[in-house]
Amino acid sequence: MPAAHPTPPPPQLPPPNAPAAAIIAPHSETSSLLRKAHSQGWNCITVSLPPHALPLTLAQDPPTIDTAQSLTHKSMRRTAKALRAHGIRAVIPGSPLSIALALSDQLAQELHLPGNDPETSQLRCDRGAQAAALTQAGVVAPRSLRTTNLSDALRWAHLCRLPAYVIAPASTAASGLARTARTDEEISRAWRQLRRTAHHRTGGRNLVIQEALPGPQYILHSITSPDEDRPRHTITEIWSSQTRTIPLGRPVAQGELIARTLSRYARQVLDVLEVEAGALRSRIVCAPGQGPTLLSARVHPAHSLRHTTAPPADAARCSFRTRTQRHTCRTDRPPLELFAGGLR
């Protein structure tokens, strides 16, 4: 009889005086990242939402997060006070839901830590808002309509007279739900199927109908760092993906022509979406005759901690200005690296 494999010991928690990061509205997949972060000397504190603030699907089956330190968000003042007492040095979105509720951005602002403007959070979590902002800024975007009303969607489709449409939840917190439709009957069927699902998965009732664009699709991961004059956008990974439903395809080398074209467009997108700090996952299609076009952009739990740093408490302060406010950051930051499968 083969010998049983011993159970690995639980990961050691860092000392109490280790740098601390707050993980906001964590997803169940966040657990593996937290364990690795602990092993690298981080104190991670999760901030969970109360059941009444969660979409129905999450309220019925809340994520189980393996961390010794956690708190439940009840009010901005109380949560910020609790995190301040822990000496938090970074606020990290644990899921797209934390952006949809603007909670991560508001807490970063309250704690005077790098983050994005809470007034523009919708730009980073809503397909309809993203397409509208890009169009207004003169950046290529799909024609789309964001609405809760099926009659409005059908009326818009009649005006556009496009070969095909994509129906999806407006919130990017829900992925893998998009449906392609060509006729009024197909649009209506997809709309009725997605309306309830979107509400249960995201808490919102808005859907988006947009033109279906042919062409290869790509996933871009980006990191934005604050700077004195303007944020620095770095495209860290590009993956090819021929459809919305298959796993990521091959990695695209940064030196390839398509990578340079996608990166140039993605930086324009990040500026329009007013990304000042943090990680974003963008899905872009290269449509014939149109070029790179954003389909959606969102925080991805597996990349939330990419390059996030925990500055020492006595590090020198430096300041940088966002579009609407002044934050405070610190220098001499040891990087926390993460690759597509987790922390390293």
Disulfide bonds with the S-S distance in Angstrom:
none
